Amino acid sequence: MTKNSPKSFGRQIAAPVIITIILCLMVLGQIVGTFFLMPELEFPLWGTFLGIGVPLVFIGLMAYVLVERIKDVKSGEEDDLDNY
């Protein structure tokens, strides 16, 4: 397959980037809303670590998947169904 032009690369990667940004903002909003805007909720230490750690891991996984998608688009792969 041939490499994509910069214009088509931008079109193909726009949706995954936008969706990743929106999801990251939602998860960060959940963290802020739960732990910083509601101080009357006295979470135990393990609850605080879970409440912040799990969403941060989720954000890291979303970033990893986005990077993999960018690599796929740069390599010319439209989808990876050809591998199966």
C-alpha positions in Angstrom: 0.0 0.0 0.0 1.1 3.5 -0.6 1.6 6.1 2.0 -1.2 8.5 2.7 -1.0 12.2 1.7 -0.9 14.7 4.6 -4.4 15.9 3.8 -6.0 12.4 4.0 -3.9 11.6 7.1 -5.4 14.6 8.9 -8.9 13.5 8.0 -8.3 9.9 9.1 -6.8 10.8 12.4 -9.2 13.7 13.3 -12.0 11.5 14.8 -9.7 9.3 17.0 -7.9 12.4 18.4 -11.2 14.3 19.1 -12.8 11.3 20.8 -9.7 10.7 22.9 -9.6 14.3 24.0 -13.3 14.3 24.9 -13.0 11.1 26.9 -9.9 12.3 28.7 -11.6 15.6 29.6 -14.6 13.6 30.9 -12.5 11.4 33.1 -10.5 14.3 34.4 -13.8 16.1 35.1 -14.9 13.0 37.1 -11.7 13.1 39.1 -12.0 16.8 39.8 -15.7 16.6 40.6 -15.4 13.7 42.9 -12.3 14.6 44.9 -11.8 18.3 44.8 -15.3 19.9 44.5 -16.9 17.6 47.1 -14.6 17.8 50.2 -17.4 16.7 52.5 -16.9 13.2 51.1 -14.2 11.8 53.3 -12.8 8.9 51.3 -10.4 6.5 52.9 -6.8 6.5 51.5 -7.3 3.4 49.4 -10.5 4.9 48.0 -8.6 8.0 47.0 -5.9 6.0 45.3 -8.5 3.9 43.4 -10.6 6.9 42.5 -7.6 8.7 41.0 -5.4 5.8 39.9 -8.0 3.8 37.9 -9.0 6.9 35.8 -5.4 7.8 35.2 -4.6 4.3 34.0 -7.7 4.6 31.7 -6.3 7.9 30.3 -2.9 6.2 29.7 -4.6 3.3 27.9 -6.5 5.8 25.7 -3.3 7.6 24.8 -1.6 4.2 24.0 -4.5 3.2 21.7 -4.4 6.6 20.0 -0.6 6.3 19.3 -1.2 2.8 17.9 -4.0 4.2 15.6 -1.7 7.0 14.4 1.0 4.4 13.6 -1.6 2.3 11.6 -2.7 5.3 9.6 0.8 6.4 8.9 1.7 2.9 7.7 -1.2 2.9 5.2 -3.3 0.4 7.1 -7.0 1.4 6.9 -8.0 -1.3 9.4 -6.3 -4.4 10.8 -9.0 -6.8 9.6 -6.6 -7.9 6.9 -4.5 -9.6 9.6 -7.2 -12.1 10.4 
